[in-house]
C-alpha cells in the first residue's frame, strides 16, 4: 500500500530550520498531539502517549547505531560492477 501525503511548504521549511528530516518532524508533531475520545478524560489519553513517545525515541536511538562499518555508500553502489 502506498499513501501519498501533500505536506505544506511551511512544514518542510520548519523541519529544515530545526535541522531534522521532514519525516521525523511530522512524527514528533503527531506524538505531541493529544486527541481526547468522546467520554474519556485527558489523563487516560496521556498514558497512551507515553509508549508512543518511548517507541519513537527507541527508533531514533536504533537509527544512530546503524553504520556501514567504514564503507562508503559509493563503494556499495559499485560493488556489483566489479564482476
Order of alpha helices (4+ residues) and beta strands (2+ residues): alpha-alpha-alpha-alpha
